[in-house]
């Protein structure tokens, strides 16, 4: 989605304010939409949940096997895709070692 150009948005608002009050009120609601970043929040929450799952698996496998877990073992335990595990594996294993 393209970002709304602030200058153009303000120009349209001033025109609408003078000509049509009902459309003007609807346009004011666009300002709220412009600030809404719920998709970013959802992605961040999902990433944090996956990181927490990987952390738990590393701790549990580390306790069971008494060694650093492999990516394969983490995948088997959590069923998280290898791409995601690869993304966070190095920093999490180093953090817990």
C-alpha positions, 0 to 999 in steps of 0.5 A: 500500500502506498503511503498517503502524501501529507501535503496532498492529503491536507489539500484535499481536506481543505477542498472537501471542508469547503464543498462537502461536509459528509465526505470531509468527515469520512476523510478525517477518519483516514487519518486514523487509518494512516496511523494504524499499524496493526499488521506490524503489531501482528507480525511482531507478536507472531515473531516474538511467540516463535522466538519464545517457542524456540527458547523453550525448546532449546532449554528443554532439549539442552536439559534432556540431552545435556548438550547444545540442541541441533536445528533438527531437534528444535524443528521436531519438538516445535514444528517450526519451519527451518527458515525461522529456526535459522533466523534466530538459532545462532543468537538464541543458542549463544544466549543460553550456552 
